[in-house]
Amino acid sequence: MKEKILIGIISLIILSCDDKKSNNLDIDPNFDTPDWTEDSHSNNGQRNYDRVFPQDNVNRIDIIISENNWQKMIDDMTEKYGPFGSGMGPPKSGENSRENPIWVPSEFYFNGKQWYQVGVRFKGNSTIRFSWNRGIWKIPLKLDFDEFEDDYPQINNQRFYGFKQLSMSSNAMDPSLLREKVSADIFRSAGIPAAQTAFYRVYLDHGNGPEFWGIYTCVEEVDDTVIESQFISDDGNLYKPKGRGATFAKGSFTEASFAKHTNEGDLNWSDILNLFDVLHSSERLIEPTVWRSKLESIFRTDIFLKWLATNTTIQNWDSYGKMSQNYYLYNDPETLKLTWLPWDHNEAMINAGQFRTPLSIGLNEVGDNWPLIRFLLDDEVYLKEYRSNLKITVEGAYSPQKMIEIFQRYNDLIKPFIDRSDDDKKDPEVNLQQLGDGLTYLINHVNSRYIAITSFIN
């Protein structure tokens, strides 16, 4: 009798597990992949930057999510952020509120080809709340082309022309729709490792036919291909710091603040701890030459000071010095030095008021609670290098002559898709008037920053 009861319990558990799995999968797992080619889908194909990140074209992608999986996404978001369209409020408290939104499989189409059971989820921090709580469906998305390969072996190592993951920024709070795309280009132009970007038209179908979700900026994922393409080796530790520890203030280190995006199983943070130790060493004031030598042996101060000058020039308030987030650190195995990589630029090139006010050019208001800025700029050698980088940036990567042409060119590129004659092709966030006003703002901004930086240097 006991054996029968035990067998019955085991059977129920197996059925329950099968039900959970089948609820997550909406199609017969034995589907074919007729559009699969080595160049377009295989991990053996070459990364095609021209195809995925075109600079003179606005790609269109179509994402189809089953009604069942769409409802799961909505239920998950409601649990984390409250009902859709409930107003601008903070996310719900509790452990679940700190988790990313859930992944679901989708059908993905581009240029007549299908990619199979591609993982898709909502993404973002303030931008996801900005859209969700206002009841606007233009929400940032993240794509992972082999997220569900364990469920569907035929998509093992599926890629999108060599890319495993892509981030789709919604350009929230940006009437120009240019800041995310152009800022990343500016950083790379200044010699700072940063993601490739391109404009995309996103159509999403969750049961009612394809809906135009607007003009997005496709952003290369740092832990996917940025470190592989812009460093000699991609085997090093990649961190995405967040929280108080990400300020590098004395005594603030926690493992949780330095989440690893590579080598996750390696519970060794000695490279980060070394940077803390050297940064706060008494040698900084007693023997600055020795301090600089030790710091430069473990940290690319040249890249950080370029980033700091560029970030200050273009004015990006949502970054280190005001916000303890929106950057990566990569420990390059070839140099054994941590390198700074910027991330998330939708609120760059803006001088808003109150909380969103960017830092001053001199950065004198930044205190010891942001030691990577304060300690370096208190050193006369690094201060001179910072000021030199300001001049290089305003005369090169962010010069008015260069940037106005770029702003106008990208504005002309996306303008035809902003306000079409049929309503289902209008960007839900921005109309032509707002797009024009956004362009004017950026042109005025680059001119005013040239005057301000030049005046400061002189």
C-alpha positions in Angstrom: 0.0 0.0 0.0 2.8 2.4 0.9 4.6 1.6 -2.3 1.5 2.4 -4.3 1.1 5.8 -2.5 4.7 6.6 -3.1 4.5 5.7 -6.8 1.4 7.9 -7.0 3.2 10.9 -5.4 6.2 10.5 -7.8 3.8 10.3 -10.7 2.1 13.6 -9.6 5.5 15.3 -9.3 6.5 14.2 -12.7 3.2 15.3 -14.2 3.5 18.6 -12.4 7.1 19.1 -13.8 5.9 18.2 -17.3 3.0 20.6 -17.0 5.3 23.4 -16.0 7.6 22.7 -18.9 4.7 22.4 -21.4 3.2 25.7 -20.1 6.5 27.4 -20.9 6.6 25.9 -24.5 3.9 26.8 -26.9 4.9 24.8 -29.9 5.9 21.3 -30.8 9.5 21.0 -29.9 10.2 19.0 -33.0 9.9 22.0 -35.4 12.2 22.4 -38.4 14.5 25.4 -39.0 14.4 25.9 -42.8 15.8 29.5 -42.7 18.9 28.4 -40.8 22.2 29.1 -42.5 25.7 29.2 -41.2 26.1 33.0 -41.9 22.8 34.1 -40.4 22.1 31.6 -37.6 25.2 29.6 -36.6 27.7 30.4 -34.0 30.3 29.5 -36.6 29.4 32.4 -38.8 31.3 35.7 -38.7 29.8 38.7 -36.8 28.2 40.9 -39.4 28.3 44.4 -38.0 27.2 46.0 -41.2 24.1 43.9 -41.2 23.2 44.2 -37.5 24.4 47.8 -36.9 23.9 49.6 -40.2 24.7 53.4 -40.0 22.7 54.4 -43.1 19.5 52.3 -42.7 16.8 51.7 -40.1 16.4 47.9 -39.8 12.9 46.4 -39.2 12.4 43.4 -36.9 9.1 41.6 -36.1 8.6 39.8 -32.8 5.7 37.4 -32.3 4.8 36.3 -28.7 2.0 33.9 -28.1 -1.0 35.1 -26.1 -0.1 32.7 -23.3 3.5 33.9 -23.0 2.4 37.5 -23.3 0.1 37.1 -20.4 3.0 35.7 -18.4 5.0 38.8 -19.1 2.2 41.0 -18.1 1.5 39.1 -14.9 5.2 39.2 -14.0 5.5 43.0 -14.7 2.3 43.7 -12.7 3.8 41.8 -9.7 7.0 43.8 -10.0 5.7 47.3 -11.0 2.0 47.4 -10.4 -0.8 47.5 -13.0 0.0 48.8 -16.4 -0.8 52.5 -16.7 -1.1 53.0 -12.9 1.0 56.2 -12.8 4.6 57.1 -12.1 5.5 55.3 -8.9 8.4 53.3 -7.5 8.6 49.6 -8.2 7.0 47.3 -5.6 9.2 46.5 -2.6 10.5 43.0 -1.8 13.0 40.5 -3.2 11.0 39.9 -6.4 11.1 43.6 -7.3 14.9 43.4 -7.7 14.7 40.6 -10.3 14.8 41.1 -14.0 11.5 40.6 -15.9 11.0 37.0 -17.1 12.2 35.6 -20.4 9.7 34.0 -22.9 10.3 32.4 -26.3 9.2 34.3 -29.4 9.3 34.1 -33.2 11.7 36.6 -34.6 11.8 37.8 -38.3 14.2 40.0 -40.2 14.5 40.5 -43.9 12.3 37.5 -44.7 14.2 35.1 -42.4 13.0 33.6 -39.2 14.9 33.0 -36.0 13.4 30.4 -33.8 12.2 30.6 -30.2 14.2 33.7 -29.5 14.2 34.7 -25.8 12.7 38.2 -25.2 12.1 40.1 -22.0 11.5 43.7 -20.9 14.6 45.4 -19.5 15.7 48.6 -17.9 15.5 50.5 -14.6 13.9 54.0 -14.7 13.1 53.6 -18.4 11.0 50.5 -17.9 8.9 52.2 -15.1 8.7 55.4 -17.2 6.8 53.6 -20.0 5.0 50.9 -18.0 3.4 53.2 -15.4 2.3 55.7 -18.0 0.6 53.0 -20.1 3.0 53.3 -23.1 4.0 50.1 -24.8 7.3 51.4 -26.1 9.3 49.5 -23.4 13.0 48.6 -23.6 13.6 44.9 -24.7 16.4 42.4 -24.5 16.9 39.6 -27.0 18.7 36.3 -26.5 18.9 34.1 -29.5 19.7 30.8 -27.7 18.0 31.5 -24.3 15.8 28.4 -24.8 18.3 26.1 -26.4 17.9 23.6 -23.6 14.2 23.3 -24.5 14.8 23.3 -28.2 18.1 21.5 -29.1 17.8 22.5 -32.8 18.5 26.2 -31.8 21.7 25.3 -29.9 24.1 28.3 -30.2 21.6 30.2 -32.4 23.0 33.6 -33.3 21.7 36.7 -35.2 24.5 37.2 -37.7 27.0 36.3 -35.0 25.3 38.0 -32.1 23.9 36.0 -29.2 22.2 39.0 -27.3 21.0 42.4 -28.3 19.6 45.3 -26.2 16.8 47.4 -27.6 16.7 50.8 -26.0 13.4 52.6 -26.3 15.0 56.1 -26.3 12.8 57.0 -23.4 12.8 60.7 -22.3 14.6 61.7 -25.5 12.5 63.6 -28.1 15.4 63.6 -30.5 15.7 59.7 -30.3 19.5 60.3 -30.9 21.2 60.4 -27.6 21.6 56.6 -26.9 23.0 56.0 -30.4 25.2 59.0 -30.8 26.7 59.0 -27.3 28.1 55.5 -27.7 29.6 56.6 -31.0 31.2 59.7 -29.3 32.8 57.5 -26.7 34.3 55.1 -29.2 35.5 58.1 -31.3 37.3 59.3 -28.1 39.1 56.0 -27.8 36.9 54.5 -25.1 35.6 51.0 -25.4 31.8 51.2 -26.0 29.0 49.3 -27.7 28.0 49.6 -31.4 24.5 51.0 -32.0 22.0 51.3 -34.8 18.3 52.4 -35.2 15.6 49.8 -35.5 11.9 49.7 -36.3 10.3 47.3 -33.8 7.0 45.5 -34.6 5.5 43.3 -31.9 2.6 40.9 -32.2 1.1 39.3 -29.1 -2.1 38.1 -30.6 -3.7 41.2 -32.3 -1.4 41.4 -35.3 1.9 43.4 -35.7 1.9 46.7 -33.8 4.6 49.4 -34.4 6.3 49.9 -31.1 8.5 52.7 -32.4 12.1 53.6 -33.3 14.5 51.8 -31.0 18.3 51.9 -30.7 19.8 48.5 -30.9 22.8 48.3 -28.6 25.6 45.7 -28.6 25.8 43.7 -25.4 29.1 44.2 -23.5 29.3 40.7 -22.2 28.4 39.2 -25.6 30.6 40.8 -28.2 32.0 44.1 -27.0 34.8 42.6 -25.0 35.4 40.0 -27.7 35.7 42.6 -30.4 37.5 45.4 -28.6 39.9 43.5 -26.4 42.5 40.9 -27.2 41.0 38.3 -24.9 37.4 37.9 -23.6 38.3 35.4 -20.9 38.7 38.0 -18.1 36.3 39.1 -15.4 33.5 41.5 -16.5 31.7 43.4 -13.8 28.6 45.6 -13.9 28.9 47.5 -10.7 25.8 48.8 -9.0 24.9 50.1 -5.5 27.1 51.9 -2.9 30.1 49.7 -3.6 30.1 50.9 -7.2 31.1 54.4 -5.9 34.4 52.9 -4.7 34.0 54.9 -1.4 36.2 53.6 1.4 34.8 50.5 3.1 31.8 50.2 0.6 32.9 47.0 -1.2 30.4 44.1 -1.3 30.3 41.2 -3.7 26.7 42.1 -4.6 27.8 45.5 -5.8 30.2 43.9 -8.3 28.1 41.3 -10.1 30.1 39.2 -12.5 28.9 38.9 -16.1 31.7 36.5 -17.0 33.4 33.8 -14.9 30.3 33.8 -12.6 31.5 30.7 -10.8 34.8 32.3 -9.8 34.2 33.6 -6.3 37.3 35.8 -6.4 37.1 39.6 -6.4 40.8 40.2 -5.7 41.1 42.5 -8.8 38.4 44.8 -7.5 39.7 44.6 -3.9 43.2 45.6 -5.2 41.8 48.6 -6.8 40.0 49.6 -3.6 43.3 49.1 -1.6 45.5 51.1 -4.0 42.9 53.9 -4.5 42.6 54.5 -0.7 46.3 54.0 0.1 48.1 56.6 2.1 50.7 56.7 -0.6 48.3 58.9 -2.6 49.2 61.9 -0.4 52.7 60.9 0.8 54.3 59.4 -2.4 52.0 60.3 -5.3 54.4 59.0 -7.9 54.4 55.6 -6.3 50.6 55.7 -5.9 50.1 56.5 -9.6 52.5 53.7 -10.6 50.6 51.2 -8.5 47.2 52.4 -9.7 48.2 52.3 -13.3 49.5 48.8 -12.9 45.9 47.5 -12.2 43.6 50.2 -13.7 43.5 51.9 -17.1 43.6 55.5 -15.7 44.1 56.8 -19.2 40.8 55.3 -20.4 39.0 56.5 -17.2 40.2 60.1 -17.6 39.2 60.0 -21.3 35.8 58.8 -20.3 35.5 61.4 -17.5 36.4 64.3 -19.9 34.1 63.0 -22.6 31.2 62.3 -20.2 31.6 65.8 -18.6 31.8 67.5 -22.0 28.6 65.9 -23.4 26.9 66.2 -19.9 25.6 62.8 -18.8 24.1 63.1 -15.3 23.1 59.4 -15.0 26.6 58.1 -14.5 29.4 57.8 -12.0 29.8 60.9 -9.9 26.1 61.1 -9.4 24.7 57.6 -9.9 26.5 54.4 -8.8 25.6 52.5 -12.0 25.8 52.5 -15.8 29.3 51.3 -16.3 31.2 48.0 -16.7 34.7 47.1 -15.6 36.7 44.5 -17.6 39.9 42.9 -16.3 41.8 42.3 -19.6 43.8 39.1 -19.2 46.5 40.5 -21.6 47.2 43.5 -19.4 45.7 42.4 -16.0 44.2 45.9 -15.8 40.6 46.9 -15.2 39.2 49.0 -18.0 36.1 51.3 -17.8 33.3 50.8 -20.3 30.3 53.3 -20.3 26.7 52.1 -20.6 23.2 53.6 -20.9 23.3 57.0 -22.5 19.6 57.9 -23.2 20.0 60.9 -20.8 23.3 62.2 -22.1 23.6 65.6 -23.9 21.1 67.2 -21.7 21.3 69.9 -19.0 18.1 69.3 -17.0 17.3 70.9 -13.7 17.1 69.7 -10.1 18.1 66.1 -9.6 19.1 65.6 -13.2 21.7 68.4 -13.2 25.0 67.1 -14.6 28.3 67.7 -13.0 30.3 70.8 -13.5 33.3 70.9 -15.8 35.8 71.4 -12.9 34.0 68.6 -10.9 34.9 70.5 -7.7 31.6 69.5 -6.1 32.5 65.8 -6.3 33.6 64.6 -2.9 35.6 61.7 -1.4 32.5 59.5 -1.7 33.3 59.3 -5.5 37.1 58.7 -5.1 37.8 57.6 -8.7 37.0 61.2 -9.6 38.1 63.1 -6.6 41.4 61.4 -5.9 42.5 61.4 -9.5 41.7 65.1 -10.0 43.3 66.0 -6.7 46.5 64.7 -8.3 48.3 67.3 -10.4 49.4 64.8 -13.1 45.9 63.4 -13.6 44.3 66.8 -13.4 46.5 68.0 -16.3 45.6 64.9 -18.3 41.9 65.4 -17.6 42.1 69.0 -18.8 44.0 67.9 -21.9 41.3 65.4 -22.7 38.6 68.0 -22.4 40.3 70.0 -25.1 40.8 67.0 -27.3 37.1 66.0 -26.9 35.6 69.4 -27.7 37.9 69.8 -30.7 37.4 66.2 -31.9 34.8 63.7 -30.7 32.3 66.4 -29.7 33.2 69.3 -31.9 30.3 71.4 -33.2 31.4 71.0 -36.8 31.4 67.2 -36.6 28.4 66.7 -34.4 25.9 69.0 -36.1 26.4 67.1 -39.4 25.9 63.8 -37.5 22.8 65.0 -35.7 21.2 66.2 -38.9 22.1 63.0 -40.8 20.5 60.7 -38.2 17.5 63.0 -37.9 17.0 62.7 -41.6 17.4 58.9 -41.4 14.7 58.3 -38.8 12.3 61.1 -39.7 10.4 59.2 -42.4 9.3 56.6 -39.7 8.1 59.0 -37.0 4.8 60.2 -38.4 3.4 58.3 -41.4 0.0 58.8 -42.9 -1.4 55.6 -41.3 -1.7 55.6 -37.5 -0.1 52.2 -36.9 3.2 53.5 -38.2 3.6 56.4 -35.8 6.1 56.3 -33.0 4.1 56.3 -29.8 6.4 58.6 -27.9 7.6 61.3 -30.4 5.9 63.3 -33.2 7.6 65.3 -35.9 7.5 68.6 -33.9 9.1 67.0 -30.9 11.7 65.3 -33.1 12.6 68.7 -34.6 12.7 70.4 -31.2 15.0 67.6 -30.0 17.4 68.2 -32.9 17.5 71.9 -32.3 18.3 71.2 -28.6 21.2 69.0 -29.5 22.6 71.5 -31.9 22.4 74.3 -29.3 23.9 71.9 -26.8 27.1 71.1 -28.7 27.6 74.8 -29.5 27.2 75.8 -25.9 29.5 73.0 -24.6 32.2 74.1 -27.0 32.0 77.6 -25.6 31.9 76.4 -22.0 34.8 73.9 -22.3 37.0 76.3 -24.2 36.4 79.0 -21.6 37.2 76.6 -18.8 40.5 75.4 -20.4 41.6 79.0 -21.2 
